[in-house]
Amino acid sequence: MVFWPYLLVAPTVLASAYLLLYPLVRNAVISVQHFRLGELIRGGAAFVGLANYREALADPVFWAVVRRTLLFTAVNVVLIMVLSTAVALLLSALGKWLRLLVMGCLVLTWATPIIAATTVFQWLFQSRLGVVNWVLVQLGFERFQDYTWFAHGTSTFGILVALIVWQSVPFAALSLYSAMTTVPSELYESAKIDGAGAWRLFTSITFPILRPMFGLILSLEVIWVFKSFVQIWAISQGGPGDATTTLPVYAFQIAQSLNKYDLGAAVSMITVLLLVVVLLAYFRQMFRQEAEL
């Protein structure tokens, strides 16, 4: 039967479409309705058009959150790409058994549940019993005795960055290392004969050949970091103050704390649109560079 393969994959495709598209469509519908606690209980939400979007875009707090989200994403993604590339190059240079050991550690780190990793970081930076404070005091930094990391916006922001980078590097590093194994070794040997160093090998051979893979990993990391919610909510719930409030956290706060589900849905849709715009701009630039080559 010509249609037999399609029939076999149809249940998976339909289930995936339902799980992915229905929440998006439902969120889009709520964003153009007056949908508060009363409507949640009794139903009958009224259509209000783009009023929720206008309210969100007119709020200066929203734009402060947007700037913070872009900064948070940029810092994380840059660190993830730099560190994962360094780890991938290190794996390429290691011997068999040491490489397997490092890869095993990366897989275990990657497999650690988000909440478990977040709890570990909370323990590490705990004010009285935290390992970080104890180590710093032992090194002579007495001012870190009982230092409360999560009471300061900058330190909380930094801890969240460290946590997300720690969770994200294994996947990116293993993916880049797998791609690096496909580069013909003859290219490196010829370049070394011509006197090329490690940096020249990377910029002239590795990166140009693996540019699509670097672009894919970069795009995935932008998506994952941009929509980070669990780590931020579990550690700080967007605080102290609003120092770590990003767009996903902001949308959740509006919807759950203020019961403004319509406004929260509008902020969520704006978040999706911002992410799409950023990725489209990047892909356009990447395709233009490839066309020039």
C-alpha positions in Angstrom: 0.0 0.0 0.0 1.3 3.4 -1.0 -0.3 5.0 2.1 0.8 2.4 4.6 3.9 4.3 5.8 1.8 7.5 6.3 -0.8 5.5 8.2 1.9 4.2 10.5 3.3 7.7 11.4 -0.1 9.4 11.4 -0.8 8.7 15.2 2.5 10.2 16.2 2.1 13.2 13.9 -1.4 13.9 15.1 -0.5 13.5 18.8 2.5 15.8 18.4 0.4 18.4 16.5 -2.2 18.3 19.2 0.3 18.7 22.0 2.2 21.5 20.3 -0.4 23.4 18.3 -3.4 23.2 20.7 -1.7 25.1 23.6 -0.4 27.7 21.1 -3.8 28.2 19.5 -5.6 28.3 22.8 -3.1 30.8 24.2 -3.6 33.0 21.1 -7.4 32.9 21.6 -7.2 33.8 25.3 -4.9 36.7 24.4 -7.7 38.4 22.4 -10.4 37.9 25.1 -11.3 39.4 28.4 -10.3 36.3 30.4 -10.0 36.8 34.2 -10.9 34.6 37.2 -14.6 35.1 36.6 -14.4 33.9 33.0 -12.3 31.0 34.1 -15.1 29.8 36.5 -18.2 30.6 34.6 -16.9 30.9 31.0 -18.2 33.2 28.4 -15.1 35.3 27.7 -15.7 38.4 25.6 -13.6 39.2 22.5 -11.5 42.4 23.0 -9.3 42.3 20.0 -5.8 43.6 20.6 -6.6 45.4 23.8 -4.4 43.1 25.9 -1.5 43.5 23.6 -1.8 47.3 23.7 -1.9 47.2 27.5 1.2 45.0 27.7 3.2 47.1 25.2 2.2 50.3 27.0 3.6 49.1 30.3 7.2 50.3 30.9 7.7 47.3 33.2 7.2 45.0 30.2 10.0 46.7 28.2 12.3 46.5 31.2 11.6 42.8 31.4 12.3 42.5 27.6 15.7 44.1 28.0 16.5 41.9 30.9 15.5 38.8 29.0 17.6 39.7 26.0 20.6 40.4 28.3 20.0 37.1 30.2 19.8 35.2 26.9 22.9 36.9 25.4 25.1 36.2 28.4 24.0 32.6 28.7 24.3 31.8 25.0 27.7 33.4 24.6 29.1 31.4 27.6 27.4 28.2 26.4 28.8 28.4 22.9 32.3 29.4 24.0 32.6 26.7 26.7 30.9 24.0 24.7 33.3 24.6 21.8 36.3 24.5 24.1 35.0 21.2 25.6 34.4 19.7 22.2 37.9 20.6 21.1 39.3 19.2 24.3 37.4 15.9 23.7 39.0 15.8 20.2 42.5 16.1 21.8 42.0 13.5 24.6 42.9 9.9 24.5 40.3 7.2 24.3 39.7 6.3 27.9 40.0 9.9 29.2 37.6 11.0 26.5 35.1 8.3 27.6 35.4 9.5 31.2 34.8 13.1 30.3 31.9 12.2 28.0 30.4 10.1 30.8 30.5 13.0 33.2 28.9 15.3 30.5 26.1 12.8 30.0 25.4 12.5 33.7 25.3 16.3 34.0 23.0 16.6 31.1 20.7 13.8 32.5 20.4 15.5 35.9 16.7 16.6 36.3 16.3 20.4 36.3 14.8 20.6 39.8 17.5 18.4 41.2 20.3 20.5 39.7 18.5 23.7 40.9 18.3 22.3 44.4 22.0 21.5 44.4 22.8 25.0 43.4 20.6 26.4 46.2 22.5 24.2 48.7 25.9 25.3 47.3 25.1 29.0 47.8 23.1 28.6 51.0 24.2 31.4 53.4 25.1 29.4 56.5 25.8 25.8 55.3 26.7 26.5 51.7 29.9 25.1 50.3 30.7 28.2 48.3 30.7 30.5 51.4 32.7 27.9 53.4 35.4 27.7 50.6 35.6 31.5 50.3 36.0 32.0 54.0 38.7 29.3 54.1 40.5 31.2 51.4 40.5 34.4 53.6 37.4 36.2 52.3 35.8 36.8 55.7 33.1 39.0 54.3 31.5 36.0 52.8 30.8 34.6 56.3 27.0 33.9 56.2 26.7 35.9 53.0 23.2 35.8 51.5 23.7 35.3 47.8 20.0 35.3 46.9 19.3 38.6 48.6 21.2 40.5 45.9 20.0 40.9 42.3 23.4 40.7 40.7 24.5 37.6 42.5 21.2 35.8 42.0 21.4 36.7 38.3 25.0 35.3 38.2 24.0 32.1 39.9 21.1 31.5 37.5 23.5 32.1 34.6 26.0 29.5 36.1 23.2 27.0 36.6 21.8 27.3 33.1 25.3 27.2 31.5 26.2 24.2 33.5 23.0 22.4 32.4 23.4 23.4 28.7 27.1 22.9 28.0 27.0 19.0 27.9 24.4 18.8 25.1 26.1 21.5 23.0 29.6 20.1 23.6 28.7 16.5 22.7 26.8 17.6 19.6 29.8 19.7 18.4 32.3 17.0 19.2 30.2 14.5 17.2 30.2 16.9 14.3 34.0 17.5 14.6 34.6 13.8 14.1 33.2 14.1 10.6 35.9 16.5 9.5 38.5 14.6 7.4 41.7 14.3 9.3 43.7 14.9 6.0 42.6 18.5 6.1 44.2 19.0 9.5 47.4 17.2 8.5 47.8 19.3 5.4 47.3 22.5 7.3 49.8 21.4 10.0 52.4 20.8 7.3 51.8 24.3 6.1 52.5 25.6 9.6 48.9 26.3 10.8 48.4 26.5 14.5 45.5 25.4 16.6 43.6 28.7 16.2 44.2 28.7 12.4 43.0 25.1 12.2 39.8 26.0 13.9 39.0 29.3 12.0 40.0 27.9 8.6 38.8 24.3 8.7 36.7 23.3 11.7 34.4 26.3 11.9 33.8 26.9 8.2 32.9 23.2 7.6 30.7 22.9 10.7 29.1 26.4 10.4 25.6 24.8 9.9 26.0 22.7 13.1 27.2 25.8 15.0 24.2 27.6 13.7 21.8 24.8 14.8 23.3 24.6 18.3 23.2 28.4 18.6 19.5 28.5 17.6 18.6 25.7 20.0 20.4 27.4 22.9 18.7 30.7 22.2 15.3 29.0 22.3 16.1 27.0 25.5 17.6 30.0 27.4 15.0 32.5 26.2 12.2 30.3 27.6 13.9 29.3 30.8 11.4 29.3 33.6 11.8 26.4 36.1 15.3 27.4 37.3 14.4 31.0 37.8 11.1 30.3 39.5 12.5 27.6 41.8 15.5 29.8 42.9 14.1 33.4 43.0 10.6 33.6 41.5 11.9 36.6 39.6 13.4 38.3 42.6 14.9 39.9 44.6 12.6 42.6 43.4 12.4 42.0 39.7 16.1 41.5 39.2 15.7 38.0 37.6 12.2 38.5 36.1 12.3 37.4 32.4 9.4 37.2 30.0 8.3 33.7 30.9 8.4 34.5 34.6 6.6 37.8 34.0 3.8 36.2 32.0 3.4 33.6 34.7 3.3 36.2 37.5 0.6 38.2 35.6 -1.5 35.1 34.9 -1.3 33.3 38.2 -0.6 36.1 40.8 -2.9 38.7 39.3 -5.4 36.3 37.7 -5.0 38.3 34.4 -4.9 35.2 32.2 -5.6 37.3 29.1 -2.7 39.7 29.7 -0.4 36.8 30.6 -1.4 35.1 27.3 -0.7 38.3 25.4 2.8 38.5 27.0 3.4 34.8 26.1 2.4 35.4 22.5 4.7 38.5 22.3 7.5 36.3 23.8 7.0 33.8 21.0 6.9 36.5 18.3 10.1 38.1 19.7 11.9 34.7 19.6 10.7 34.1 16.1 11.9 37.5 14.9 15.4 37.0 16.5 15.8 33.5 15.0 14.6 34.7 11.5 17.1 37.6 11.6 19.9 35.2 12.5 18.9 32.6 9.8 18.7 35.4 7.2 22.2 36.6 8.1 23.5 33.0 8.1 22.0 32.2 4.6 23.3 35.5 3.3 26.9 34.6 4.4 26.6 31.1 2.9 25.4 32.6 -0.4 28.4 35.0 -0.4 30.7 32.0 0.1 
